[in-house]
Amino acid sequence: LARLLYDEMQEKDHFELKAWVCVSDEFDIFNISKIIFQSIGGGNQEFKDLNLLQVAVKEKISKKRFLLVLDDVWSESYADWEILERPFLAGAAGSKIIMTTRKQSLLTKLGYKQPYNLSVLSHDSALSLFCQHALGEDNFDSHPTLKPHGEGIVEKCA
C-alpha cells in the first residue's frame, strides 16, 4: 500500500522531494539519514559525523514539501526517533512521513492513536493476487497443473 502511494506521488508534482528508506531491524540513524540525503539529490558526499549529515539534510529540505517513506521499521527507541526527525522540522507545510511497521507499541510511543492496520488477505484473494503476479491472470483456470504449486506457496506465505 505504501509503495502504491509512493509510486503515485512520483508521477505528481505535489512533493518537491521524495525518499524511500527500507529500515528493517537495524536502526542506524547515520545510514538512514545518508540514504535520505542521497535520495533527495545530495549525491555521494561523505560526512564525518551525524550532526554534519543532518545539517546537510536540513539544508536540502528547508522550506520544501517532502514525502518520506520509512519502510518496515522495527526500532522502538523514542530517542532514536527524536534524533532522526530533527532535520525534517525544517520542511514546508504539507510534508509527509509515512512509516510502515508491524510494531503497534512503536506507534503508541510515537503518539499515533489510530494507525491503519492492514488485515490478512483471504486465501482466495491471496491466490488471485499470486496468480496475477505469476501468470498475469486472475486465476489458474488456464494452468490447472500449476494450481497446487501456487496454493502451496500462498499457504506458506500465509
Sequence and secondary structure as in RCSB ss.txt:
>XXXX:A:sequence
LARLLYDEMQEKDHFELKAWVCVSDEFDIFNISKIIFQSIGGGNQEFKDLNLLQVAVKEKISKKRFLLVLDDVWS
ESYADWEILERPFLAGAAGSKIIMTTRKQSLLTKLGYKQPYNLSVLSHDSALSLFCQHALGEDNFDSHPTLKPHG
EGIVEKCA
>XXXX:A:secstr
 HHHHHHHHHTSSS SEEEEEEEET   HHHHHHHHHIIIIITT   SSHHHHHHHHHHHHTT  EEEEEEEE  
  HHHHHHHHGGGGGS TT EEEEEES HHHHHHTT SS        HHHHHHHHHHHHHSSSSSTT TTTHHHH
HHHHHHH 
